């Protein structure tokens, strides 16, 4: 999910105060309209028909919701996106045809509809939403379908089994969100299953996986209870089960004590930490060995070293991968104790982060770290000031310095800190922070050789 959403590029936006219905019950949408705003026609009992002009590109959430007499909708070729619950509560709407141009839907775009047939794109290659007039124990997605879009089976109380075709290539995030699915087989042709594709499928117990494990994003079975993944009939190993459920293989001990010495001032430590911060897996392994040998306190004797070994495995160290396999063999069905989670999220003192080998941080401050999905960005903020209470004793607000760092918790050249802003300002002042975000994305794309 993108952090900030861009408005549609130019053009007119039809807002609720300008929404009109003619004497025949047809929505009046002028040619040249690019976007139909959220709730534009919501609850209009006179609305019976919608015909979109060719100019419309975006329809926001609930734009035509709760229109009890709306029975016909003609979407235009050129439409790009639908918000959530666009036609929710339109009980007379039984058929809907989607244009080939449609690119973006969310898991809830078709919530509240009661159609009599599944929603596909005109080519029949994308299933946008499963609808059926009667409950069924199973459903076979037709051959030719390549993609299951977000929300394809969201909230469906039937079927309990979905048979996927050999043509299928991709399953999007939330395709089966909170569905009553009990069993499914992922065919060998699947090339990508996005994170949380089966989010909150509480009844899902058996998953037969025939595709390459590398096609499966972390957390595809997030919050799925007792689901057990099998690869060609063999139960997946413990680490893979955790990864697919979105559970970290590393577990952080809350009572971990820092060493007293300023370890980051050691020249050997600083040199290896600097190499590790550039993605050098061998340096990560050497750093782990150094920590165990030179600083045998509990902090370094296991937890910090385990963190760097695990991180080294993620960056291609065969030695680290062997160490993890051996550890799991010696400690069946146990997670590895480590000083930090693998995604680095959490609250830390600057001294702790320095002691872990992350040299950016000020030892005298405290930080909150949060990963951002796009390109491995990390958000960091540290308290810097506060407003005192007003004369009534209320109105106190905390202010923070904000950074966007790379996946190694290093500054990104050309991406400045945003100083002394509250959480509300971080959330609401899009312009200031969007500039920072765009600069960070552009810098990482340039570093990684990705297209702008």
C-alpha positions in Angstrom: 0.0 0.0 0.0 1.3 3.4 -0.9 1.9 5.8 2.0 0.4 8.8 0.2 -2.2 8.7 -2.5 -1.9 11.1 -5.4 -5.0 13.0 -6.6 -6.1 12.3 -10.1 -4.1 14.5 -12.6 -6.2 17.5 -13.3 -9.8 17.5 -14.6 -13.2 18.1 -13.0 -14.3 16.4 -9.8 -18.1 15.9 -9.3 -18.7 16.5 -5.6 -21.9 15.8 -3.6 -23.3 19.4 -3.8 -23.2 19.2 -7.7 -24.7 15.7 -8.0 -27.9 15.8 -10.0 -30.5 13.2 -11.3 -32.6 14.0 -14.4 -36.4 13.4 -14.7 -35.7 9.9 -16.1 -33.7 9.0 -13.0 -30.3 9.1 -14.8 -27.2 10.6 -13.0 -26.1 13.9 -14.6 -22.4 13.5 -15.0 -21.0 16.1 -17.4 -18.5 15.1 -20.1 -15.0 16.1 -18.9 -15.6 14.8 -15.4 -12.5 12.9 -14.3 -13.4 11.9 -10.8 -16.7 11.2 -8.9 -16.2 12.2 -5.3 -16.9 10.0 -2.3 -20.6 9.9 -1.4 -21.5 12.0 -4.4 -24.9 10.3 -5.1 -25.2 8.4 -1.9 -28.7 7.7 -0.7 -30.4 9.3 -3.7 -33.7 7.4 -4.0 -34.4 9.0 -7.5 -31.3 7.5 -9.1 -32.2 4.6 -11.4 -29.4 4.6 -14.0 -25.7 5.6 -14.2 -23.9 6.0 -17.5 -20.4 7.3 -17.1 -18.9 9.6 -19.8 -15.6 8.5 -21.4 -13.7 11.0 -19.3 -14.2 9.4 -15.9 -11.1 7.9 -14.4 -11.8 7.5 -10.7 -14.8 6.7 -8.5 -14.3 7.3 -4.8 -15.8 5.3 -1.9 -19.6 5.1 -1.5 -20.1 7.4 -4.5 -23.4 5.6 -5.5 -24.1 3.7 -2.2 -27.5 3.2 -0.7 -29.5 4.2 -3.8 -32.4 1.8 -3.5 -33.7 2.1 -7.0 -30.4 2.0 -8.9 -30.8 -0.9 -11.3 -28.5 -0.2 -14.3 -24.9 0.9 -14.4 -22.7 1.4 -17.5 -19.0 1.9 -16.6 -16.8 3.6 -19.2 -13.7 2.3 -20.9 -11.0 4.5 -19.5 -12.1 4.0 -15.8 -9.0 3.3 -13.8 -10.0 2.9 -10.1 -12.9 2.1 -7.8 -13.0 3.0 -4.1 -14.6 0.9 -1.4 -18.3 0.1 -1.3 -19.1 2.2 -4.4 -22.5 0.5 -5.0 -23.1 -0.8 -1.5 -26.8 -1.1 -0.6 -28.0 -0.8 -4.2 -30.3 -3.8 -3.9 -31.8 -3.6 -7.3 -28.5 -3.8 -9.1 -28.0 -7.4 -10.2 -25.5 -7.2 -13.1 -22.4 -5.1 -13.5 -19.9 -5.1 -16.4 -16.3 -3.9 -15.8 -14.2 -2.2 -18.4 -10.9 -3.6 -19.5 -9.2 -0.3 -18.5 -9.9 -0.9 -14.7 -6.6 -1.2 -12.9 -7.2 -0.6 -9.2 -9.8 -1.9 -6.9 -9.6 -2.5 -3.1 -10.8 -5.4 -1.1 -14.1 -3.6 -0.4 -14.9 -2.1 -3.8 -17.8 -4.5 -4.3 -19.0 -4.8 -0.7 -22.7 -4.6 -0.2 -23.6 -5.8 -3.7 -25.9 -8.8 -4.5 -25.1 -9.7 -8.0 -26.1 -12.9 -9.7 -22.8 -13.8 -11.3 -19.1 -13.4 -10.6 -17.4 -10.2 -11.8 -14.6 -10.6 -14.3 -12.9 -8.2 -16.7 -14.1 -8.4 -20.3 -11.2 -10.7 -21.3 -12.0 -13.1 -18.4 -8.5 -13.0 -17.1 -9.1 -11.3 -13.8 -11.7 -12.3 -11.2 -12.7 -9.2 -9.3 -15.5 -10.6 -7.1 -17.2 -13.9 -6.6 -21.0 -13.7 -6.5 -23.4 -16.6 -6.7 -27.2 -16.7 -6.3 -27.0 -19.8 -4.0 -24.5 -21.1 -1.5 -22.1 -23.7 -2.9 -19.7 -26.1 -1.1 -17.1 -25.5 -3.8 -16.3 -23.3 -6.8 -14.0 -23.8 -9.7 -12.4 -20.6 -11.0 -12.5 -21.0 -14.8 -9.5 -21.7 -16.9 -8.1 -18.5 -18.4 -8.2 -16.6 -15.2 -4.7 -15.2 -14.5 -5.3 -13.1 -11.5 -7.5 -13.0 -8.4 -8.0 -9.3 -7.5 -8.2 -7.8 -4.0 -11.5 -8.8 -2.4 -12.2 -11.6 -5.0 -13.6 -13.8 -2.2 -13.7 -11.3 0.7 -16.1 -12.3 3.4 -17.6 -15.1 1.4 -19.4 -17.6 3.6 -19.3 -20.1 0.7 -17.6 -21.9 -0.9 -15.5 -23.8 1.6 -13.2 -25.0 -1.2 -12.0 -23.0 -4.2 -10.4 -24.9 -7.1 -7.9 -22.7 -8.9 -7.1 -23.1 -12.6 -3.7 -24.0 -14.2 -3.8 -20.6 -15.9 -3.6 -18.7 -12.6 -0.5 -16.5 -12.1 -1.3 -14.1 -9.2 -3.3 -13.8 -6.0 -3.6 -10.3 -4.7 -3.6 -9.0 -1.1 -6.9 -9.7 0.7 -8.2 -11.8 -2.2 -9.7 -14.2 0.4 -10.0 -11.8 3.4 -12.2 -13.3 6.1 -13.5 -15.9 3.8 -15.0 -19.2 5.0 -12.5 -21.1 3.0 -11.4 -24.5 4.5 -9.0 -25.9 2.0 -7.2 -24.8 -1.2 -4.5 -25.9 -3.6 -2.1 -23.4 -5.1 -1.3 -24.7 -8.6 2.3 -24.9 -9.9 1.6 -22.1 -12.3 1.2 -19.4 -9.6 4.0 -16.9 -9.8 3.1 -14.5 -7.0 0.8 -14.6 -3.9 0.9 -11.2 -2.2 1.1 -10.7 1.6 -2.2 -11.2 3.5 -3.9 -12.8 0.5 -5.7 -15.2 3.0 -5.9 -12.7 5.9 -8.3 -13.8 8.7 -9.4 -17.0 7.1 -10.1 -18.6 10.5 -11.5 -21.8 9.0 -8.6 -22.5 6.7 -6.8 -25.7 7.8 -5.2 -27.4 4.8 -3.2 -25.7 2.0 -1.5 -27.8 -0.7 1.2 -25.8 -2.3 2.5 -26.9 -5.7 4.1 -23.7 -6.8 7.6 -22.4 -6.0 8.0 -21.3 -2.3 9.6 -18.1 -3.6 6.3 -17.1 -5.1 4.8 -16.8 -1.7 5.2 -13.4 0.1 5.7 -13.4 3.9 2.4 -13.4 5.8 0.1 -14.7 3.2 -1.7 -16.7 5.9 -1.6 -13.8 8.5 -4.1 -14.5 11.3 -5.3 -17.7 9.9 -5.3 -19.8 13.1 -4.2 -23.4 12.7 -3.5 -23.4 9.0 -0.8 -26.0 7.9 0.9 -25.5 4.6 2.1 -28.6 2.7 4.4 -28.7 -0.3 3.6 -31.6 -2.6 2.0 -33.5 0.4 4.9 -32.8 2.8 4.3 -30.4 5.7 6.4 -27.3 5.5 9.2 -26.9 8.0 8.7 -24.7 11.1 10.5 -21.6 9.8 8.5 -21.7 6.6 5.2 -22.1 8.5 6.1 -19.0 10.6 7.1 -17.0 7.5 3.8 -17.8 5.7 1.8 -16.8 8.8 3.7 -13.5 9.1 5.3 -14.6 12.4 8.9 -13.5 12.9 11.4 -16.4 13.4 13.2 -14.1 15.8 11.8 -13.4 19.3 12.9 -10.4 21.3 13.5 -10.7 25.0 12.1 -7.7 26.9 14.5 -8.0 29.8 17.7 -7.7 27.7 20.3 -5.5 29.4 22.8 -3.4 27.5 26.5 -3.7 28.2 28.0 -0.8 30.1 30.8 0.0 27.7 30.4 2.1 24.6 31.1 -0.8 22.3 30.5 1.3 19.2 33.8 3.1 19.9 35.8 -0.1 19.2 37.5 0.3 15.8 37.0 -3.3 14.8 33.3 -3.2 15.7 32.8 0.1 13.9 34.5 -1.2 10.7 32.4 -4.4 10.5 29.2 -2.5 11.4 29.9 -0.1 8.6 30.3 -2.9 6.1 27.2 -4.6 7.4 25.3 -1.4 6.9 26.1 -1.7 3.1 24.6 -5.1 2.9 27.8 -7.2 3.2 26.5 -10.6 4.5 30.1 -11.8 5.2 30.7 -8.7 7.4 27.4 -9.5 9.3 28.7 -13.0 10.1 32.1 -11.6 11.2 30.3 -9.0 13.3 28.3 -11.8 15.0 31.6 -13.7 15.8 33.3 -10.6 17.1 30.4 -9.8 19.4 30.5 -13.4 20.9 34.2 -13.5 21.2 35.0 -10.0 22.5 31.9 -9.1 24.4 30.6 -12.3 26.0 27.9 -10.6 28.1 24.4 -11.9 27.6 23.5 -9.1 25.3 26.3 -10.0 22.8 26.8 -13.6 23.7 23.6 -14.6 22.0 20.9 -12.1 21.2 22.8 -9.5 19.2 24.9 -12.1 17.4 21.7 -14.1 16.5 20.2 -11.0 15.0 23.2 -10.5 12.7 23.3 -14.2 11.7 19.7 -14.1 10.7 20.2 -10.9 8.8 23.2 -12.4 7.0 21.0 -15.3 5.9 18.6 -12.8 4.3 21.4 -11.2 2.4 22.7 -14.5 0.9 25.1 -16.0 3.4 25.1 -19.8 3.0 27.0 -20.1 6.3 24.3 -18.1 8.1 21.6 -20.3 6.5 23.3 -23.4 7.8 23.6 -21.9 11.3 19.8 -21.3 11.3 19.0 -24.8 10.1 21.2 -26.3 12.8 19.8 -24.0 15.5 16.2 -25.0 14.6 17.3 -28.7 14.5 18.7 -28.3 18.0 15.7 -26.4 19.3 12.6 -28.0 17.6 9.6 -25.6 17.1 11.3 -22.7 18.9 11.9 -19.2 17.7 15.4 -17.8 17.8 16.1 -15.3 20.6 17.4 -12.0 19.3 18.0 -8.4 20.3 15.7 -7.0 17.6 12.9 -8.3 15.3 13.9 -9.0 11.7 11.9 -6.0 10.4 13.7 -3.7 13.0 10.4 -2.3 14.3 9.9 -1.1 17.9 11.0 1.4 20.5 14.7 1.7 21.3 17.2 3.9 23.0 19.9 5.4 20.7 22.5 3.7 22.9 20.9 0.3 22.2 20.9 1.0 18.4 24.5 2.1 18.5 25.4 -1.0 20.5 23.7 -3.1 17.7 25.9 -1.5 15.1 23.6 1.2 13.7 25.7 4.3 13.8 23.2 6.9 12.7 21.5 7.2 16.1 22.3 9.6 19.0 23.0 7.6 22.2 21.2 10.3 24.3 17.9 10.0 22.5 15.1 7.4 22.2 13.6 6.4 18.8 10.6 4.6 17.4 11.2 2.6 14.2 8.6 1.5 11.7 9.1 -0.3 8.4 7.5 1.1 5.3 6.7 -1.5 2.6 7.9 0.4 -0.5 11.6 -0.2 -1.3 12.6 -1.1 2.3 12.2 2.3 3.7 12.2 2.8 7.5 10.5 5.6 9.3 12.2 6.8 12.5 11.1 9.5 14.9 12.5 10.8 18.2 10.8 13.1 20.7 12.2 16.7 20.7 9.7 19.1 22.4 6.2 19.6 23.8 3.5 22.2 24.2 2.5 23.0 27.8 -1.1 22.8 28.8 -3.4 25.8 28.2 -5.1 27.7 31.0 -7.7 24.9 31.4 -4.9 22.3 31.8 -5.4 20.7 28.4 -3.8 21.0 25.0 -0.5 19.3 25.5 1.1 18.0 22.3 4.4 16.2 21.7 6.7 17.0 18.8 9.2 14.8 17.1 12.0 14.8 14.6 11.3 12.5 11.6 13.6 10.6 9.3 13.2 8.2 6.4 16.1 5.8 6.5 17.2 2.9 4.3 16.8 -0.8 5.3 20.1 -0.6 7.1 19.0 2.4 9.2 21.3 4.7 7.4 20.5 8.2 6.1 19.6 8.5 2.5 21.6 11.2 0.7 19.3 14.1 -0.3 16.5 13.1 2.1 16.4 15.7 4.9 15.1 15.3 8.4 11.7 16.9 9.1 12.1 18.7 12.4 9.8 19.2 15.3 6.4 18.0 14.0 3.6 16.2 15.8 2.0 12.9 14.8 -1.0 14.9 13.6 1.2 17.1 11.4 3.0 14.0 10.1 -0.3 12.5 9.1 -2.0 15.7 7.8 0.6 18.0 6.3 0.9 16.0 3.1 3.1 18.5 1.2 6.0 18.6 3.6 6.3 14.9 4.2 5.4 13.9 0.7 8.5 15.8 -0.5 10.5 13.7 1.9 8.9 10.5 0.8 9.3 11.2 -2.9 13.0 12.1 -2.4 13.6 8.9 -0.5 11.9 6.7 -3.1 13.7 8.4 -6.0 17.1 8.0 -4.2 16.5 4.3 -3.5 15.3 3.7 -7.1 18.5 5.4 -8.4 20.6 3.3 -6.0 18.9 0.1 -7.0 18.9 0.9 -10.7 15.0 0.8 -10.8 13.1 3.0 -13.3 11.9 6.3 -12.0 
